[in-house]
Amino acid sequence: MSRSLCRIARSAVRQEPKIQISQSRCMLHTTKRTQELQYTTTQKIHNSQHRCLLHTTNQKQVCTSMPNLKELNQPIGGNELPRPGGIASFMRLPVQQDTKGLDACFVGIPMDIGASNRSGTRMGPRQIRCESVLIRPFSMGTHAAPFQSLQVADIGDIRFNTFNLPEAVVDIRTEYEKIIKDGCIPLTLGGDHTITYPILQAIKDKYGPVGLVHVDAHADISDTMLGAKITHGTPFRRAVEEGLIDPHATVQIGLRGTGYSPVDFDWSRQQGFRVVQAEECWHKSLTPLMEEVRAMMGDRLVYLSFDIDGIDPGFCPGTGTPEIGGLTPIQALEIVRGCRGLNLVGCDLVEVSPPYDPAGTTAIMGANLLYEMLCVLPGVKYSS
């Protein structure tokens, strides 16, 4: 039985024109009632690239073709190397020094010198990468297949002056201009929320003003903090002043907590932002909200910035400025998955502070949300 199934699979692959098979593997799985043959080939193609995956299950054969498929980077799986092993890149993806040939990249900014309360976010990128080893390449919930769609790698961390915040902002902007110059989409591991400001500066230099989806417990629209114009509480005030974002295509989700006056969030509304406070999100799905967000954004370019403190600290305690009454992990997934269809040009996940969560739960959440961001980037294929 097994030999005949293998002959069927090999025959199907030989019928494809101009394909040189470099590796082949035939695996027979036998259960009480079912025999399944999975025959996988890695191929070098002359004109059109083609991958054929032949499954024979219960005597049914299905062939799925994926034309124009490059040799794409793949995360190292738990069956190839024990999960605690290997270099701690994001999902144990290949590491490279630049964005040459990449559609998207994971990049870290280990910074906390803009934080106003608890520090520790400089350790965020490293801990997020360590916890990302738990993530597998296919989304079972949405059927997204990002690593069969995009060329992705981890390009390491940005070098910046950790002793001088204004200089650090210039350093980050300069590095991001290099990262995005050929169209690579950065998925950033923060770092405190100050980092979004220079990233948006670089994005405006290339693309012009963009729409913004901002998830956070705080509006981050202060004019100054202790007299400083650049902090993790001021990035979106600076973004409006410098024309980095379109205020009428900006939505802030999850704002809550206490303030200095009843009108603390009104500056955002006066600029044209849509403000969705946390109380509006309680006890409900946010899928309808994200339908409205997609309609608001249309076909314009969009940036997604997700502060982990947008999620309730009962789920994500490892952050610098926790506020009770926040979003749930399910609502966080609904927001990020709801960005599918937007023309995203960049995303960040900020304010993970590992010292305040020894269990690593906050970093696990951050790693999964970054993976979900990858899944909704333009060009990612979804299986039926």
DRENGUMAR-162251 format. One record per residue: x, z, y of N, C-alpha, C in turn. Coordinates in pm, whole numbers, padded with zeros to 5 digits, always signed. Layout:
% DRENGUMAR-162251
XZYXZYXZY;...
This chain:
% DRENGUMAR-162251
+00082+00000-00120+00000+00000+00000+00086+00000+00126;+00187+00087+00132+00270+00098+00251+00351-00028+00274;+00406-00091+00164+00485-00212+00182+00399-00326+00237;+00276-00339+00191+00190-00446+00240+00156-00427+00387;+00133-00302+00430+00103-00276+00571+00223-00310+00659;+00341-00273+00615+00462-00306+00693+00478-00457+00705;+00448-00533+00595+00462-00679+00601+00363-00737+00703;+00243-00679+00710+00146-00727+00808+00199-00708+00949;+00253-00590+00976+00304-00561+01110+00419-00651+01147;+00517-00669+01051+00633-00754+01082+00589-00898+01105;+00491-00942+01031+00442-01079+01046+00381-01099+01184;+00304-01000+01231+00240-01012+01362+00344-01021+01473;+00451-00942+01464+00554-00945+01568+00631-01076+01566;+00658-01132+01444+00736-01256+01436+00662-01372+01501;+00529-01365+01512+00454-01475+01568+00469-01485+01719;+00516-01380+01788+00535-01385+01932+00657-01471+01966;+00643-01566+02064+00752-01658+02095+00864-01591+02173;+00986-01637+02147+01105-01603+02227+01127-01454+02239;+01106-01380+02135+01129-01237+02137+01242-01203+02041;+01339-01129+02092+01445-01080+02007+01422-00931+01987;+01402-00890+01864+01375-00751+01836+01507-00677+01818;+01526-00575+01906+01650-00499+01898+01635-00374+01813;+01515-00318+01811+01491-00198+01732+01352-00207+01674;+01335-00161+01552+01202-00155+01495+01191-00030+01410;+01069+00020+01406+01049+00140+01330+00910+00135+01268;+00902+00162+01140+00775+00162+01072+00750+00303+01017;+00638+00361+01053+00607+00496+01012+00471+00497+00947;+00463+00556+00831+00337+00564+00759+00292+00709+00756;+00174+00735+00812+00118+00869+00812-00001+00868+00716;-00002+00957+00620-00110+00962+00522-00186+01092+00536;-00317+01081+00553-00405+01196+00553-00497+01182+00432;-00592+01274+00419-00678+01271+00302-00759+01143+00296;-00804+01093+00410-00894+00978+00408-00839+00857+00482;-00727+00878+00554-00681+00774+00646-00534+00745+00628;-00499+00617+00632-00360+00575+00637-00340+00500+00768;-00239+00541+00842-00215+00478+00970-00072+00428+00977;-00059+00302+01020+00073+00244+01036+00099+00218+01183;+00205+00273+01234+00242+00245+01372+00376+00175+01373;+00377+00054+01422+00498-00027+01422+00534-00053+01568;+00649-00004+01609+00688-00012+01748+00815-00095+01762;+00818-00182+01858+00936-00265+01879+00983-00254+02023;+01114-00250+02039+01175-00260+02171+01239-00397+02179;+01198-00477+02275+01229-00619+02272+01301-00665+02398;+01385-00766+02381+01445-00835+02495+01377-00972+02504;+01326-01007+02624+01247-01126+02639+01313-01222+02736;+01302-01357+02708+01364-01456+02795+01279-01479+02921;+01157-01524+02906+01076-01561+03021+00975-01453+03059;+00879-01426+02975+00781-01321+03004+00807-01204+02913;+00809-01084+02971+00834-00966+02891+00705-00923+02825;+00717-00876+02702+00597-00852+02622+00623-00738+02525;+00530-00648+02514+00540-00545+02413+00411-00543+02331;+00424-00545+02201+00307-00545+02114+00309-00418+02030;+00203-00343+02039+00191-00221+01960+00080-00245+01860;+00116-00246+01732+00019-00276+01628-00018-00150+01555;-00144-00116+01557-00193-00001+01485-00284-00049+01372;-00260-00004+01251-00350-00031+01141-00409+00102+01098;-00535+00120+01128-00601+00245+01098-00734+00214+01030;-00753+00268+00911-00875+00243+00835-00901+00092+00822;-00794+00016+00797-00799-00127+00773-00842-00206+00896;-00829-00146+01017-00858-00217+01140-00727-00239+01214;-00711-00359+01273-00589-00391+01346-00623-00420+01492;-00548-00356+01583-00566-00379+01725-00431-00408+01786;-00419-00514+01862-00292-00548+01928-00310-00540+02077;-00228-00462+02143-00234-00445+02288-00109-00505+02350;-00126-00601+02442-00014-00667+02507+00003-00615+02648;+00127-00592+02690+00157-00546+02824+00261-00638+02884;+00219-00749+02949+00315-00846+03003+00394-00789+03121;+00508-00849+03146+00593-00813+03259+00636-00667+03255;+00654-00614+03137+00697-00475+03124+00849-00469+03119;+00909-00403+03219+01053-00387+03222+01095-00281+03122;+01224-00269+03101+01273-00156+03024+01269-00035+03116;+01166+00045+03100+01139+00155+03192+01198+00286+03141;+01241+00369+03235+01292+00502+03200+01182+00584+03135;+01221+00662+03036+01126+00749+02966+01177+00893+02968;+01086+00990+02983+01129+01129+02969+01175+01157+02826;+01264+01253+02810+01305+01294+02676+01197+01385+02618;+01145+01349+02503+01036+01424+02442+01086+01541+02359;+00993+01631+02328+01027+01751+02251+01065+01722+02108;+01033+01602+02057+01073+01565+01922+01210+01497+01919;+01263+01465+02037+01397+01406+02046+01503+01512+02073;+01466+01613+02151+01558+01719+02189+01475+01845+02212;+01515+01960+02159+01438+02082+02183+01412+02103+02331;+01293+02150+02364+01253+02159+02504+01346+02245+02590;+01407+02351+02537+01500+02426+02623+01632+02354+02649;+01655+02241+02582+01784+02173+02593+01782+02059+02693;+01900+02004+02717+01914+01888+02805+01936+01925+02950;+01966+01823+03030+01984+01841+03174+01847+01864+03237;+01838+01959+03328+01710+01998+03386+01670+01905+03501;+01654+01777+03470+01591+01687+03565+01440+01697+03547;+01364+01638+03638+01219+01647+03625+01175+01574+03499;+01109+01644+03409+01064+01594+03279+01181+01539+03195;+01303+01580+03231+01425+01532+03165+01437+01380+03173;+01396+01327+03288+01413+01184+03317+01560+01155+03345;+01600+01028+03336+01736+00992+03378+01760+01030+03524;+01884+01065+03553+01923+01101+03689+02008+00989+03746;+01979+00948+03870+02066+00851+03936+02086+00893+04081;+02188+00835+04143+02231+00881+04275+02153+00819+04389;+02082+00708+04364+02008+00641+04470+01877+00589+04413;+01805+00511+04490+01674+00462+04447+01678+00315+04405;+01794+00263+04379+01804+00122+04341+01722+00095+04214;+01632-00002+04223+01551-00041+04109+01433+00049+04079;+01411+00153+04161+01306+00249+04132+01177+00217+04208;+01065+00239+04141+00934+00233+04207+00898+00368+04267;+00941+00474+04201+00913+00611+04248+01028+00701+04204;+01043+00812+04274+01150+00905+04237+01105+01048+04263;+01161+01138+04186+01147+01282+04213+01273+01326+04288;+01253+01401+04395+01365+01443+04477+01338+01583+04529;+01441+01668+04529+01425+01806+04570+01482+01835+04707;+01418+01929+04777+01472+01982+04903+01470+02134+04891;+01579+02194+04847+01583+02339+04821+01603+02420+04949;+01495+02431+05027+01507+02490+05160+01403+02599+05180;+01443+02709+05245+01347+02812+05285+01379+02870+05422;+01463+02802+05499+01503+02857+05629+01396+02835+05735;+01285+02767+05699+01174+02754+05792+01061+02851+05763;+01079+02936+05660+00972+03025+05617+00960+03146+05710;+00836+03194+05729+00812+03305+05822+00790+03438+05751;+00764+03437+05621+00737+03561+05551+00833+03574+05434;+00787+03556+05311+00874+03572+05195+00955+03444+05172;+01082+03460+05150+01169+03345+05125+01169+03315+04974;+01260+03229+04932+01274+03197+04790+01238+03056+04753;+01180+02980+04846+01142+02842+04812+01264+02752+04794;+01381+02798+04835+01501+02718+04806+01525+02708+04655;+01468+02800+04579+01480+02795+04434+01366+02716+04369;+01272+02669+04451+01157+02598+04397+01189+02473+04318;+01267+02379+04374+01293+02255+04300+01356+02279+04162;+01450+02372+04154+01516+02396+04026+01417+02453+03923;+01335+02549+03966+01241+02609+03872+01131+02510+03831;+01086+02430+03923+00986+02327+03889+01042+02231+03786;+01166+02190+03805+01226+02100+03707+01236+02167+03570;+01276+02294+03567+01288+02363+03438+01155+02370+03366;+01047+02398+03440+00916+02410+03376+00856+02275+03342;+00903+02168+03405+00846+02034+03381+00874+01983+03240;+00962+02050+03167+00995+02008+03031+00872+02016+02941;+00771+02092+02980+00650+02106+02900+00557+01985+02910;+00580+01899+03008+00488+01788+03035+00523+01667+02949;+00422+01607+02889+00439+01487+02808+00405+01363+02890;+00445+01244+02846+00438+01128+02934+00300+01069+02958;+00203+01091+02868+00071+01032+02883-00031+01138+02925;-00121+01102+03015-00227+01193+03056-00345+01178+02961;-00376+01284+02889-00487+01278+02796-00621+01288+02869;-00622+01339+02991-00746+01353+03066-00787+01226+03137;-00688+01155+03194-00720+01034+03273-00674+00906+03206;-00593+00918+03100-00535+00804+03028-00434+00726+03113;-00377+00794+03212-00272+00731+03292-00144+00719+03209;-00075+00609+03227+00052+00585+03157+00159+00550+03260;+00205+00650+03338+00297+00618+03447+00431+00563+03402;+00478+00606+03286+00611+00561+03241+00605+00429+03165;+00486+00374+03149+00471+00237+03102+00437+00145+03218;+00438+00200+03339+00395+00124+03456+00501+00115+03565;+00574+00223+03587+00667+00231+03698+00806+00271+03650;+00906+00228+03724+01043+00273+03699+01066+00399+03781;+01090+00509+03711+01097+00641+03775+01225+00711+03732;+01286+00785+03823+01403+00866+03792+01405+00988+03884;+01488+01082+03851+01514+01199+03936+01643+01171+04012;+01638+01175+04144+01758+01143+04223+01825+01270+04278;+01788+01386+04223+01855+01508+04262+01801+01566+04391;+01884+01642+04460+01843+01714+04581+01908+01657+04706;+01838+01673+04817+01888+01631+04947+01995+01728+04996;+02102+01673+05051+02203+01758+05114+02164+01779+05260;+02162+01905+05304+02127+01935+05442+02198+02062+05483;+02198+02088+05612+02263+02207+05665+02170+02326+05648;+02197+02410+05551+02110+02522+05520+02125+02638+05619;+02215+02627+05714+02236+02732+05813+02181+02697+05952;+02121+02577+05963+02073+02532+06094+01949+02447+06073;+01831+02502+06105+01706+02432+06076+01691+02300+06153;+01715+02296+06284+01704+02167+06353+01796+02060+06294;+01917+02099+06257+02007+02001+06195+01957+01962+06056;+01901+02056+05983+01848+02027+05850+01738+01922+05858;+01652+01934+05959+01543+01837+05976+01599+01696+05999;+01703+01685+06079+01767+01555+06102+01828+01502+05972;+01894+01589+05898+01954+01549+05770+01847+01494+05674;+01734+01564+05665+01629+01521+05573+01572+01387+05615;+01547+01372+05743+01494+01242+05792+01590+01129+05758;+01717+01151+05781+01816+01047+05753+01819+01010+05606;+01815+01110+05519+01817+01083+05376+01691+01011+05329;+01577+01048+05384+01453+00983+05343+01443+00839+05393;+01505+00810+05504+01511+00671+05548+01581+00585+05443;+01683+00642+05380+01752+00570+05273+01665+00560+05148;+01596+00668+05115+01517+00672+04992+01406+00568+04994;+01339+00552+05110+01221+00466+05114+01249+00325+05165;+01372+00295+05198+01399+00167+05265+01362+00046+05181;+01369+00058+05049+01334-00055+04960+01198-00037+04893;+01117+00057+04945+00982+00072+04895+00963+00177+04788;+01069+00252+04752+01053+00359+04654+00963+00468+04711;+00874+00521+04627+00782+00626+04670+00839+00762+04629;+00870+00849+04726+00927+00980+04692+00821+01082+04655;+00846+01155+04548+00766+01270+04508+00857+01391+04525;+00830+01470+04627+00925+01571+04673+00891+01709+04619;+00995+01778+04570+00986+01915+04523+01040+02004+04634;+00950+02086+04696+00995+02175+04800+01035+02309+04743;+01099+02391+04828+01115+02375+04971+00992+02426+05047;+01019+02481+05167+00908+02526+05251+00848+02406+05322;+00732+02431+05388+00653+02319+05439+00714+02252+05561;+00819+02308+05615+00889+02240+05724+00931+02100+05682;+00962+02081+05556+01020+01954+05511+00927+01835+05530;+00797+01858+05537+00704+01746+05552+00722+01676+05686;+00762+01752+05788+00781+01694+05921+00886+01584+05922;+01011+01608+05880+01108+01498+05881+01076+01387+05780;+01008+01421+05670+00968+01315+05577+00871+01220+05646;+00772+01275+05717+00677+01190+05789+00745+01110+05901;+00849+01168+05962+00925+01091+06062+00986+00966+05998;+01047+00983+05882+01108+00870+05814+01003+00768+05771;+00889+00817+05725+00783+00725+05681+00727+00647+05799;+00712+00713+05914+00664+00639+06031+00764+00531+06074;+00893+00563+06064+00994+00464+06101+00980+00336+06019;+00937+00350+05894+00925+00232+05808+00785+00172+05810;+00683+00257+05804+00546+00208+05783+00454+00224+05905;+00493+00305+06003+00401+00339+06110+00322+00463+06073;+00226+00502+06159+00145+00622+06131+00065+00604+06002;+00046+00716+05930-00023+00711+05801-00138+00811+05802;-00231+00791+05707-00332+00892+05681-00269+01009+05607;-00336+01124+05611-00280+01244+05552-00386+01320+05474;-00354+01353+05348-00432+01449+05271-00346+01574+05260;-00394+01684+05320-00316+01806+05331-00393+01919+05264;-00336+01975+05157-00398+02086+05084-00316+02211+05114;-00384+02317+05160-00308+02433+05209-00403+02547+05237;-00352+02670+05235-00428+02784+05285-00421+02791+05437;-00321+02724+05496-00295+02734+05640-00296+02594+05701;-00334+02586+05828-00340+02456+05895-00203+02404+05935;-00106+02494+05953+00030+02456+05992+00030+02373+06121;-00049+02419+06220-00062+02347+06346-00019+02433+06465;+00054+02541+06439+00102+02624+06550+00191+02542+06641;+00186+02574+06771+00277+02507+06863+00417+02562+06847;+00427+02696+06841+00557+02760+06818+00536+02882+06729;+00644+02927+06668+00646+03054+06596+00770+03129+06643;+00748+03244+06707+00857+03320+06768+00942+03232+06859;+00875+03137+06926+00942+03049+07020+01000+02923+06960;+00999+02910+06828+01060+02794+06762+00956+02683+06743;+00994+02562+06773+00905+02446+06759+00904+02391+06617;+01013+02416+06543+01024+02361+06407+01025+02476+06309;+00916+02490+06234+00903+02593+06131+00806+02540+06026;+00782+02621+05922+00687+02577+05820+00542+02592+05867;+00521+02651+05985+00386+02663+06040+00354+02565+06150;+00445+02469+06176+00425+02376+06289+00428+02227+06253;+00448+02186+06127+00477+02045+06102+00367+01948+06145;+00241+01989+06134+00135+01892+06162+00100+01887+06310;+00135+01990+06386+00129+01981+06533+00233+01880+06580;+00354+01889+06527+00459+01794+06564+00421+01651+06518;+00359+01643+06402+00322+01510+06349+00221+01440+06438;+00126+01516+06494+00029+01456+06586+00098+01417+06716;+00180+01507+06770+00247+01480+06897+00334+01356+06891;+00397+01333+06776+00490+01219+06763+00424+01096+06703;+00293+01102+06679+00224+00985+06626+00263+00950+06484;+00298+01052+06406+00340+01028+06267+00220+01007+06176;+00106+01067+06210-00015+01056+06130-00130+01009+06218;-00231+00953+06154-00355+00914+06222-00449+01033+06215;-00477+01100+06326-00561+01220+06321-00701+01193+06266;-00752+01072+06285-00885+01039+06238-00884+00995+06091;-00767+00999+06029-00755+00975+05886-00675+01089+05824;-00707+01210+05868-00639+01330+05819-00744+01429+05771;-00724+01482+05652-00814+01584+05598-00732+01703+05553;-00775+01822+05589-00711+01947+05547-00809+02023+05457;-00764+02059+05337-00851+02117+05236-00797+02254+05193;-00884+02354+05192-00848+02485+05139-00810+02589+05241;-00824+02558+05371-00782+02652+05476-00865+02780+05468;-00800+02893+05492-00870+03021+05477-00786+03134+05534;-00832+03255+05506-00756+03374+05544-00796+03427+05680;-00707+03508+05736-00730+03569+05867-00655+03491+05974;-00692+03513+06099-00628+03440+06208-00610+03527+06329;-00560+03467+06438-00540+03539+06563-00661+03526+06656;-00749+03428+06624-00871+03411+06702-00970+03333+06616;-01099+03333+06653-01198+03260+06573-01180+03109+06578;-01099+03060+06668-01087+02915+06686-00952+02861+06637;-00887+02933+06550-00752+02893+06507-00749+02755+06442;-00856+02715+06373-00858+02584+06308-00917+02474+06397;-00962+02513+06519-01033+02415+06601-00942+02309+06661;-00813+02342+06678-00722+02240+06730-00722+02118+06639;-00720+02141+06507-00725+02029+06412-00851+01946+06434;-00964+02012+06444-01091+01941+06462-01091+01862+06593;-01033+01919+06697-01029+01851+06827-00946+01724+06823;-00847+01719+06733-00766+01598+06721-00835+01490+06639;-00940+01529+06564-01010+01434+06479-00992+01460+06331;-00919+01566+06294-00901+01600+06152-01037+01636+06091;-01053+01609+05963-01162+01671+05889-01107+01798+05826;-01167+01912+05855-01122+02042+05805-01224+02093+05703;-01176+02115+05581-01261+02167+05473-01207+02304+05437;-01273+02408+05490-01225+02543+05462-01255+02581+05317;-01182+02679+05268-01193+02718+05127-01334+02760+05091;-01401+02827+05184-01537+02872+05155-01630+02756+05122;-01604+02639+05177-01685+02521+05146-01657+02469+05005;-01548+02514+04945-01508+02466+04812-01549+02560+04699;-01589+02680+04734-01617+02779+04630-01730+02733+04538;-01711+02758+04408-01816+02740+04307-01865+02596+04295;-01780+02500+04324-01826+02361+04313-01711+02268+04276;-01747+02153+04224-01650+02046+04199-01612+01980+04331;-01487+01940+04343-01441+01869+04463-01436+01718+04443;-01485+01670+04331-01490+01525+04308-01572+01453+04415;-01691+01502+04454-01763+01434+04562-01687+01433+04694;-01616+01542+04724-01536+01545+04846-01432+01435+04845;-01365+01416+04731-01259+01316+04724-01315+01173+04732;-01439+01154+04692-01503+01023+04714-01514+00996+04864;-01548+01099+04940-01555+01085+05085-01417+01062+05145;-01316+01129+05092-01180+01111+05141-01133+00967+05118;-01161+00914+05000-01120+00774+04973-01190+00678+05069;-01316+00704+05096-01388+00618+05191-01328+00630+05332;-01289+00752+05370-01228+00774+05500-01097+00697+05514;-01016+00699+05408-00883+00639+05415-00887+00487+05406;-00982+00432+05330-00987+00288+05316-00859+00234+05256;-00807+00127+05316-00685+00065+05261-00560+00101+05340;-00570+00200+05429-00451+00238+05506-00351+00313+05417;-00228+00322+05461-00125+00396+05390-00149+00547+05408;-00120+00624+05303-00155+00766+05302-00039+00848+05246;-00022+00967+05301+00074+01065+05250-00004+01187+05200;+00039+01244+05087-00024+01361+05029+00073+01479+05034;+00031+01587+05099+00114+01708+05108+00035+01824+05050;+00090+01886+04945+00019+01992+04873+00102+02119+04878;+00053+02217+04953+00115+02350+04957+00055+02431+04842;+00141+02487+04757+00093+02558+04639+00008+02678+04677;+00021+02730+04802-00063+02843+04840-00207+02801+04868;-00234+02671+04863-00373+02627+04866-00451+02679+04746;-00379+02701+04637-00439+02756+04515-00439+02908+04526;-00542+02972+04472-00554+03116+04480-00431+03185+04419;-00381+03292+04481-00261+03359+04429-00282+03426+04294;-00408+03442+04251-00430+03489+04115-00377+03392+04012;-00372+03262+04048-00317+03159+03962-00172+03128+03997;-00140+03132+04126-00006+03094+04174+00048+03202+04267;+00098+03311+04211+00147+03421+04296+00282+03393+04360;+00357+03298+04305+00493+03274+04352+00498+03186+04474;+00461+03242+04588+00464+03167+04713+00487+03263+04828;+00523+03210+04944+00568+03296+05053+00458+03358+05136;+00342+03290+05146+00234+03339+05232+00102+03330+05157;+00082+03414+05056-00039+03403+04973-00165+03447+05047;-00276+03380+05018-00405+03413+05077-00509+03414+04966;-00588+03521+04956-00688+03528+04851-00803+03431+04878;-00883+03406+04772-01001+03322+04788-00972+03174+04789;-00866+03133+04721-00823+02994+04726-00882+02905+04620;-00829+02785+04612-00874+02683+04516-00836+02725+04374;-00907+02670+04278-00873+02690+04137-00782+02577+04090;-00713+02595+03977-00633+02484+03923-00718+02360+03895;-00841+02378+03850-00927+02262+03824-00956+02187+03953;-00985+02260+04059-01009+02193+04187-00883+02123+04238;-00767+02183+04214-00642+02117+04251-00626+01984+04178;-00658+01984+04049-00653+01858+03974-00753+01757+04029;-00872+01803+04063-00973+01710+04117-00924+01647+04246;-00856+01724+04329-00805+01667+04455-00700+01562+04427;-00600+01597+04346-00492+01501+04323-00543+01379+04247;-00621+01400+04142-00675+01285+04068-00769+01203+04156;-00833+01270+04252-00921+01199+04344-00847+01109+04442;-00714+01120+04447-00634+01032+04532-00604+00898+04465;-00647+00882+04341-00630+00753+04274-00706+00646+04352;-00637+00538+04381-00695+00431+04461-00646+00432+04605;-00588+00543+04650-00529+00546+04783-00393+00476+04782;-00355+00420+04895-00225+00354+04908-00119+00457+04945;-00085+00539+04848+00009+00647+04872+00150+00594+04892;+00218+00644+04994+00357+00607+05019+00451+00726+05000;+00396+00842+04967+00479+00959+04943+00392+01080+04917;+00449+01179+04848+00379+01304+04816+00480+01417+04816;+00433+01537+04844+00519+01653+04827+00440+01769+04770;+00513+01859+04704+00459+01984+04651+00551+02094+04703;+00500+02180+04790+00588+02272+04862+00548+02417+04841;+00638+02506+04886+00618+02650+04896+00613+02724+04762;+00671+02668+04657+00688+02743+04532+00809+02835+04548;+00785+02966+04533+00891+03065+04548+00907+03141+04416;+00997+03097+04329+01010+03156+04196+01035+03306+04193;+01109+03367+04288+01132+03512+04277+01005+03596+04275;+00895+03542+04325+00770+03618+04328+00678+03585+04211;+00730+03513+04113+00652+03484+03992+00748+03475+03874;+00790+03589+03819+00886+03586+03707+00837+03512+03585;+00705+03500+03568+00652+03430+03451+00664+03278+03463;+00690+03228+03582+00706+03084+03601+00575+03007+03611;+00462+03077+03619+00332+03009+03621+00316+02919+03744;+00362+02967+03860+00348+02888+03982+00428+02758+03972;+00549+02766+03918+00631+02646+03901+00571+02551+03798;+00510+02605+03692+00442+02520+03594+00329+02443+03662;+00252+02513+03745+00145+02447+03819+00202+02338+03909;+00309+02371+03981+00370+02272+04069+00419+02150+03994;+00483+02171+03879+00534+02059+03800+00419+01970+03753;+00312+02030+03707+00198+01951+03661+00132+01874+03774;+00121+01934+03891+00062+01863+04004+00150+01746+04048;+00281+01763+04042+00370+01650+04074+00354+01537+03973;+00339+01573+03845+00312+01470+03745+00180+01399+03775;+00078+01475+03812-00051+01415+03845-00039+01324+03967;+00045+01360+04063+00070+01273+04178+00131+01141+04133;+00227+01149+04041+00286+01027+03987+00178+00939+03925;+00085+01000+03855-00018+00925+03784-00112+00848+03877;-00126+00892+04003-00219+00823+04093-00149+00729+04190;-00020+00706+04172+00050+00613+04261+00002+00469+04236;+00007+00387+04338-00030+00246+04319+00054+00182+04209;-00011+00104+04123+00059+00034+04017+00057+00102+03883;+00010+00227+03876+00005+00296+03746-00112+00242+03666;-00084+00208+03540-00187+00155+03450-00258+00268+03378;-00383+00244+03350-00467+00338+03276-00519+00268+03151;-00504+00331+03035-00556+00273+02912-00706+00294+02903;-00772+00207+02829-00918+00216+02816-00954+00326+02718;
